[in-house]
Amino acid sequence: MSRQAHLHARPSAVSKLAPTGRHTLPSGTARDHYLYVPPQYGPDTPLPLVLLLHGAGGHAQHGLDLLQHLSDAHGLILVAPASTAPTWDVIMAREYGPDVELVDRALDHVFSHYAVDRDHLAIGGFSDGASYALSLGLANGELFSHVIAFSPGFIAPITPSGQPKIFISHGTRDTVLPIEPCSRRIVPQLRRAEYTVRYEEFEGGHIIPADIADIAVDWFLDTA
């Protein structure tokens, strides 16, 4: 399980200019996968990067939408793949498979064309995407410095690697993934394992309030 969850892509030295804005990533799959690069990007100044994972039934644009409204102001490179099935492989099939491979390909493409700040390289997501982000993030903590999980349901079986910092938020009135068996169970589990966790509860349902997204990005950029 842990070997299948391992990502091989790593940031590399980049010196050539590369285009900014939104682009479709090559993937070899039937669904679109997106990259967004803010206008201030240049290879001489590596930027923070967040890999964003959509929820069940979603697509790459839903992943991009999680933080794109904050990207230009904060200088964030965003990578948003789309799951091969209606949701991510380990959630659908209880094992890691094609989605790990497509995430690896997407990151490898971005790392080969864009300069990335290795100390601010996050994986994040919402709902099922948050569960997958926690799972892949903990399994690849030597790659990801941070994990951002908005309303996660669980952590899939993995062998932890590294010690990424973790942000989790959850609505107290969430009826899709209720807070009690989800984040209120996950957060103590992570703290017992000695992860550094920033946890934000809010009055609301299965959503990401604007102020929670702001807090998550500020936390990401202010911690290293």
Secondary structure, DSSP 8 states (H G I E B T S, - for coil): -TTTT----------S----EEEE---SSSS--EEEE-TT-BTTB-EEEEEEE--TT--HHHHHHTTHHHHHHHT-EEEE---SSSS-HHHHHSS--HHHHHHHHHHHHHHHHS-EEEEEEEEEEETHHHHHHHHHHHHTBTT-SEEEEES-----S----B--EEEEEEETT-SSS-TTTTHHHHHHHHHHTT--EEEEEESSSSS--HHHHHHHHHHHHH--
